[in-house]
Amino acid sequence: MSIINKAAAIGGGVIGAGWVARLLLNGIDVSIFDPDPEASRKVSEVMKGARRAYKQMLPGGLPKEGKLTFAKTIAEAVADADFIQESVPERLDLKHRVLAEIDAHAPANAIVGSSTSGIKPTDMQVAMKKHPERLVVGHPFNPVYLLPLVEIVGGEQTFPEAIEVAKELYASIGMKPVVVRKEIEAFVGDRLLEAAWREALWLVKDGICTVEELDDIMRYSFGLRWAQMGMFQVYRVAGGEAGMRHFMAQFGPCLKWPWTKLMDVPEFNDELVDLIATQSDEQAHGLSIRELERIRDDNLVAIMDALSKQNKGKGWGAGALHKDYTKQLAKLAAKPAAKAADKAKAVKSAKKAAKPAKAEKPVKAVKIEKPKKKSGKKKG
């Protein structure tokens, strides 16, 4: 069960709308602020896809959705929220303005998570004059409503308690929080993705392969391995009975061979953009972005469902978490039905005496308190 009573989302783009969908589908009320006049339509489109995916996960019925409110200002959106997720574009000056306003108007014990893909929290929290200690990076992966991982990163002013509370909050909505041990730009996931992306651009630019051929090489081979074992465990198995030590002894020397252009950056000129974009259009075979999103979501649900049945029914990797999450949502869905049945029975027996079933008392978010003793070095 979620320990979030009321959430606020600042920014309703692809990532922000994904957060809204996950929160609403967990029965949490969300107040969103986004100055884009198209924000309502865009969030609605993401919600359609999210509902479709969750109905596949929960054929027995979804929990009652939380209420979505479009606020006119940031102050209005965060006024009574105990969890706030900022998802504005990757511009430090914009982050500063938005976080300063959030900090000025949000309750003192509200956790503030930033969806930034690479900006260090220390560089963002300087704009928060009241409570910079409650800011953490909460970096998700698209689609946020399905992919469970969230990278949590604390800045120089972030209290250790804030990180622990953030872990509980994200876990309560079915996510897998991983705390990045040291503050670093782009964290872990995006550093790995950028390395692969940079090499991929060179391979296409140099005419080694097309974008479709490169994607096929990924999705028909190591992409399937990564989905259930990641990188190091896959390589451990590849080392045979001797495991990782043998693998590193065998393939370690290859790292010195001139196999990569990883440290070089191809020039992002019109020629390269046209080459990549044209091949990408051909690869789509006329499918719209919304159609591709539905295909992606269907596949993700199927993959996680398959993994949930492995390991003698206990689930494996993301499948184990998926198994627990669907059970959590099913229980949440059953509560309103039980209350409705009780109410109907009461109405039938005595209309005048009928009263709605008493709402379950919400669990309060953990209050962040400043440590009594502070060490000279703050946690990063």
C-alpha positions in Angstrom: 0.0 0.0 0.0 1.3 3.5 -0.9 2.3 5.8 1.9 1.7 8.8 -0.4 -1.4 10.7 0.6 -1.3 13.5 -2.0 1.2 14.0 -4.8 2.2 16.9 -7.0 3.7 16.6 -10.5 5.5 19.6 -11.9 5.8 19.1 -15.7 3.5 17.0 -17.8 5.7 15.9 -20.7 6.5 12.3 -21.5 8.2 11.6 -18.1 5.9 13.8 -16.0 2.8 12.3 -17.5 4.2 8.9 -16.9 4.6 9.7 -13.2 1.0 11.0 -13.1 -0.2 7.7 -14.6 1.7 5.5 -12.1 0.4 7.6 -9.2 -3.2 7.8 -10.3 -3.3 4.1 -11.1 -2.2 3.5 -7.5 -5.2 5.4 -6.3 -3.2 8.5 -5.3 -4.6 12.0 -5.9 -2.3 14.2 -8.1 -2.2 17.9 -8.6 -0.2 18.8 -11.8 1.2 22.1 -13.1 2.3 22.5 -16.6 2.0 25.8 -18.5 1.7 24.0 -21.9 -1.9 24.6 -23.2 -1.7 21.1 -24.6 -0.8 19.5 -21.3 -4.3 18.2 -20.5 -4.5 16.4 -23.9 -1.0 15.0 -23.7 -1.5 13.6 -20.2 -4.8 12.2 -21.3 -3.1 10.3 -24.2 -0.5 8.8 -21.8 -3.2 7.8 -19.3 -5.0 5.9 -22.1 -1.9 3.9 -22.8 -1.2 3.3 -19.1 -4.8 2.1 -18.4 -4.6 -0.2 -21.4 -1.3 -1.7 -20.0 -2.6 -2.1 -16.5 -5.8 -3.8 -17.7 -3.6 -6.5 -19.1 -1.8 -6.8 -15.8 -5.0 -6.8 -13.8 -7.8 -8.5 -15.9 -9.9 -8.7 -12.7 -10.2 -4.9 -12.5 -8.1 -1.9 -11.7 -8.0 0.0 -8.4 -10.1 3.2 -8.2 -8.0 5.9 -9.8 -6.8 8.9 -7.8 -8.2 12.3 -8.7 -6.2 14.5 -11.2 -6.3 18.2 -10.8 -4.7 20.8 -13.1 -3.3 23.6 -10.9 -2.9 27.1 -12.2 0.4 27.7 -10.4 3.2 25.6 -8.8 2.3 27.0 -5.4 -1.3 25.7 -5.8 0.0 22.3 -7.0 2.3 21.6 -4.1 0.4 23.3 -1.3 -0.7 20.1 0.5 1.4 17.4 -1.2 3.7 15.1 0.8 5.4 13.9 -2.4 6.4 16.1 -5.3 8.0 15.0 -8.6 9.6 17.7 -10.8 9.9 16.7 -14.5 10.7 20.0 -16.3 13.2 20.2 -19.3 16.9 19.7 -18.7 18.0 23.3 -18.2 19.6 24.2 -14.9 18.3 27.7 -14.9 14.7 26.4 -15.3 15.3 23.7 -12.6 16.5 26.5 -10.3 13.4 28.6 -10.8 11.0 25.7 -10.5 12.7 24.1 -7.4 12.9 27.5 -5.7 9.1 27.9 -6.1 8.4 24.4 -5.0 10.6 24.9 -1.9 8.9 28.1 -1.0 5.3 26.7 -1.0 5.6 22.9 -0.3 5.0 21.5 3.2 8.3 21.3 5.1 8.3 17.5 5.3 7.4 16.8 1.7 10.0 14.9 -0.3 10.9 16.5 -3.6 12.2 14.2 -6.4 13.7 15.4 -9.6 13.4 13.4 -12.8 16.5 14.9 -14.2 18.5 12.6 -16.6 21.9 13.9 -15.6 22.1 17.0 -13.5 23.6 16.5 -10.1 21.3 17.3 -7.2 23.9 19.4 -5.5 23.8 21.8 -8.5 20.0 22.0 -8.3 19.4 22.3 -4.5 21.4 25.6 -4.3 18.1 27.3 -5.4 16.2 25.8 -2.4 16.7 28.3 0.4 14.3 26.7 2.9 14.7 22.9 2.8 17.4 21.8 0.3 17.8 18.7 2.5 14.6 17.1 1.2 15.7 17.1 -2.5 16.7 13.8 -4.2 17.1 12.8 -7.8 14.4 10.3 -8.6 15.4 9.3 -12.2 12.9 6.9 -13.8 12.9 5.2 -17.2 10.3 5.6 -19.9 7.5 4.4 -19.7 7.4 5.4 -16.0 4.1 3.7 -15.4 5.6 0.3 -16.4 9.4 0.3 -15.9 10.0 0.0 -12.2 13.5 1.2 -11.8 14.2 4.6 -10.2 17.7 5.9 -9.5 17.9 7.8 -6.3 20.8 10.3 -5.8 21.4 12.6 -2.9 23.2 15.9 -3.1 25.6 17.5 -0.6 22.8 19.0 1.4 20.4 16.0 1.2 19.8 14.4 4.6 20.2 10.6 4.8 16.7 10.4 6.2 15.3 12.0 3.0 16.9 9.2 0.9 15.4 6.5 3.1 12.0 8.1 3.0 12.3 8.5 -0.8 13.1 4.8 -1.1 9.9 4.0 0.9 7.8 6.3 -1.2 8.9 5.0 -4.6 8.7 1.4 -3.4 5.2 1.9 -2.2 4.1 2.6 -5.8 5.7 -0.6 -7.1 9.1 0.7 -8.1 12.6 -0.6 -7.6 14.6 2.1 -6.0 18.4 1.9 -6.4 20.5 4.4 -4.5 23.5 5.6 -6.5 26.4 5.5 -4.1 28.2 8.6 -5.3 26.8 11.8 -6.9 27.8 11.8 -10.5 26.4 13.4 -13.7 24.0 11.2 -15.7 24.1 8.6 -12.8 24.4 5.0 -13.9 21.7 4.1 -16.4 22.1 7.1 -18.7 25.9 6.7 -18.7 25.5 3.2 -20.0 22.9 4.3 -22.5 25.0 7.1 -23.8 28.0 4.9 -24.4 25.9 2.5 -26.5 24.1 5.4 -28.3 27.4 7.1 -29.2 28.9 3.9 -30.6 25.6 3.2 -32.5 25.7 6.7 -34.1 29.2 6.0 -35.5 28.2 2.6 -36.8 25.3 4.1 -38.8 27.2 7.2 -39.9 30.1 5.0 -41.2 27.7 2.8 -43.2 28.4 -0.3 -41.1 24.7 -0.9 -40.6 21.3 0.8 -40.7 19.3 1.8 -37.6 17.0 -1.1 -38.2 19.8 -3.6 -38.5 21.5 -2.2 -35.4 18.2 -2.5 -33.4 17.7 -6.1 -34.7 21.3 -7.0 -33.5 20.3 -5.7 -30.0 16.8 -7.1 -29.7 17.6 -10.6 -31.1 20.7 -11.1 -29.0 22.1 -9.4 -25.9 19.0 -7.3 -25.4 17.1 -10.5 -24.4 19.9 -11.5 -22.0 20.0 -8.0 -20.4 16.3 -8.1 -19.8 16.7 -10.9 -17.3 20.3 -11.0 -16.1 21.9 -7.6 -16.8 25.5 -7.3 -17.9 27.7 -8.8 -15.2 25.6 -11.9 -14.5 25.5 -12.6 -18.2 29.2 -12.4 -18.4 29.6 -14.6 -15.4 27.7 -17.4 -17.1 29.7 -16.8 -20.3 32.9 -17.6 -18.3 31.7 -21.2 -18.0 32.3 -23.2 -14.8 35.2 -20.9 -13.8 32.8 -17.9 -13.9 33.7 -14.2 -13.9 37.5 -14.7 -13.3 37.8 -16.8 -16.5 35.7 -14.4 -18.5 37.8 -11.4 -17.5 41.0 -13.3 -18.2 39.8 -14.3 -21.6 38.2 -11.0 -22.8 39.9 -8.4 -20.7 42.8 -7.9 -23.1 40.3 -7.1 -25.9 39.5 -3.8 -24.2 42.9 -2.5 -25.4 42.1 -3.4 -29.0 40.9 -0.5 -31.3 37.4 -1.8 -31.5 35.5 1.3 -30.5 35.0 5.0 -31.3 33.5 5.5 -27.9 35.7 8.5 -27.0 35.0 10.3 -30.2 31.8 12.2 -30.9 30.2 12.3 -34.4 29.3 15.8 -35.5 25.6 16.4 -35.1 25.1 18.1 -38.4 22.1 18.1 -40.8 23.6 15.2 -42.8 23.8 12.9 -39.7 20.3 13.9 -38.4 18.8 13.3 -41.9 20.5 9.9 -42.2 19.3 8.7 -38.8 15.8 10.2 -39.0 15.2 8.9 -42.5 16.2 5.4 -41.6 14.1 5.6 -38.5 11.0 6.6 -40.5 11.6 3.7 -42.8 11.9 1.3 -39.8 8.6 2.4 -38.4 6.7 1.2 -41.5 4.1 3.9 -41.1 3.3 3.1 -37.4 2.5 6.2 -35.4 4.3 7.0 -32.1 1.1 6.1 -30.2 0.9 2.8 -32.0 4.6 2.1 -31.2 4.0 3.0 -27.6 1.1 0.4 -27.4 3.3 -2.3 -29.0 6.1 -1.4 -26.5 3.8 -1.5 -23.5 2.2 -4.8 -24.6 5.7 -6.4 -25.0 6.9 -5.0 -21.6 3.9 -6.4 -19.8 4.3 -9.8 -21.5 8.1 -9.9 -20.7 7.5 -9.0 -17.0 4.6 -11.5 -16.8 6.8 -14.2 -18.2 9.6 -13.4 -15.8 7.1 -13.4 -12.9 6.5 -17.1 -13.5 10.2 -18.1 -13.4 12.2 -19.3 -10.4 9.7 -21.9 -9.4 6.9 -19.4 -9.4 8.7 -16.9 -7.2 9.6 -14.7 -10.1 13.0 -13.6 -11.4 14.4 -10.0 -11.6 11.8 -7.5 -12.7 9.3 -10.4 -12.8 9.5 -10.9 -9.1 8.7 -7.2 -8.5 6.0 -7.3 -11.1 4.4 -10.3 -9.3 4.3 -8.4 -6.0 3.1 -5.2 -7.6 0.1 -6.8 -9.4 -0.8 -8.4 -6.1 -0.6 -5.1 -4.4 -2.8 -3.4 -7.0 -5.3 -6.3 -6.9 -5.7 -5.8 -3.1 -6.2 -2.1 -3.6 -8.8 -2.8 -6.3 -10.7 -5.2 -4.0 -11.1 -2.6 -1.2 -13.6 -0.2 -3.0 -15.6 -3.3 -4.1 -15.9 -4.6 -0.5 -16.9 -1.1 0.7 -19.6 -0.8 -2.0 -21.0 -4.2 -1.1 -21.2 -3.3 2.6 -22.9 0.0 1.7 -25.5 -1.8 -0.5 -26.3 -4.2 2.2 -26.8 -1.4 4.7 -29.1 0.5 2.3 -31.2 -2.6 1.8 -31.7 -3.2 5.5 -32.3 0.4 6.5 -32.1 3.3 4.1 -32.2 6.0 6.7 -29.5 4.4 8.8 -27.2 3.7 5.8 -23.8 5.3 6.0 -20.8 4.9 3.6 -18.1 2.5 4.8 -15.6 4.3 6.9 -12.6 5.2 4.9 -9.3 3.6 5.9 -7.1 6.0 7.7 -4.2 7.0 5.5 -0.7 6.3 6.5 1.2 9.4 7.2 4.5 10.1 5.3 7.6 9.8 7.5 8.7 13.2 8.7 12.2 14.2 7.8 14.0 15.5 10.9 17.4 17.1 11.0 19.9 14.7 12.6 20.9 15.7 16.1 24.6 15.2 15.3 26.0 16.1 11.9 29.3 14.8 10.7 31.6 17.2 8.8 31.0 15.4 5.5 27.4 15.3 4.2 26.1 12.4 2.3 26.2 12.6 -1.5 
